[in-house]
Amino acid sequence: MRTQSFSRKSPRAHGIGARPARAFMRWLRDESAVSAIEYALIASLIAIVIIGAVQVVGTNLQSVFSTVASDV
């Protein structure tokens, strides 16, 4: 009886699910995703600040234009 030898590339060499587990662990160690998330958080914070500033300036401009319109 001959035993079956498994090479490193064989999916059965390390059991079922070993390949996805290795891919998941590689994904966890990947720091490029962390950088992308950090940039997204910074961009969203900047967007929130800009939206708040535009609302404040818009309210002030509306009161200025109302004052000018009533004086005319």
Phi, psi and omega per residue, in radians:
M1 nan 2.348 -3.075
R2 -1.815 2.294 3.100
T3 -1.496 2.605 -3.118
Q4 -1.519 2.231 3.112
S5 -1.701 2.497 -3.126
F6 -1.935 2.365 3.068
S7 -1.588 3.035 3.112
R8 -1.110 -0.509 -3.067
K9 -1.470 -0.177 -3.109
S10 -1.248 2.289 -3.136
P11 -1.173 -0.394 -3.131
R12 -1.483 -0.124 -3.053
A13 -1.138 -0.517 -3.076
H14 -2.109 0.225 3.105
G15 1.612 2.874 -3.131
I16 -1.237 2.337 3.102
G17 1.552 0.022 -3.129
A18 -1.213 -0.680 -3.116
R19 -1.151 -0.832 3.078
P20 -1.110 -0.598 3.121
A21 -1.149 -0.717 3.099
R22 -1.149 -0.689 3.119
A23 -1.123 -0.689 3.124
F24 -1.145 -0.749 3.121
M25 -1.139 -0.649 3.091
R26 -1.139 -0.679 3.131
W27 -1.153 -0.661 3.120
L28 -1.149 -0.601 -3.129
R29 -1.436 -0.212 -3.096
D30 -1.251 2.102 -3.094
E31 -1.573 -0.172 3.130
S32 -1.179 -0.572 3.099
A33 -1.167 -0.655 3.116
V34 -1.114 -0.736 3.118
S35 -1.101 -0.727 3.130
A36 -1.102 -0.704 3.114
I37 -1.147 -0.709 3.111
E38 -1.089 -0.762 3.109
Y39 -1.107 -0.674 3.121
A40 -1.132 -0.707 3.107
L41 -1.150 -0.711 3.105
I42 -1.117 -0.765 3.140
A43 -1.108 -0.698 3.132
S44 -1.198 -0.631 3.080
L45 -1.125 -0.751 3.097
I46 -1.093 -0.713 3.127
A47 -1.104 -0.708 3.120
I48 -1.117 -0.729 3.113
V49 -1.112 -0.761 3.139
I50 -1.108 -0.755 3.138
I51 -1.087 -0.751 3.105
G52 -1.096 -0.748 3.137
A53 -1.126 -0.723 -3.141
V54 -1.125 -0.679 3.119
Q55 -1.142 -0.734 3.127
V56 -1.145 -0.823 3.139
V57 -1.119 -0.685 3.120
G58 -1.083 -0.732 3.108
T59 -1.132 -0.747 3.120
N60 -1.138 -0.725 3.113
L61 -1.128 -0.658 3.132
Q62 -1.099 -0.718 3.124
S63 -1.201 -0.624 3.092
V64 -1.131 -0.815 -3.138
F65 -1.150 -0.611 3.091
S66 -1.136 -0.710 3.110
T67 -1.134 -0.773 3.134
V68 -1.124 -0.734 -3.122
A69 -1.156 -0.653 3.140
S70 -1.280 -0.501 3.111
D71 -1.346 -0.392 -3.113
V72 -1.451 nan nan
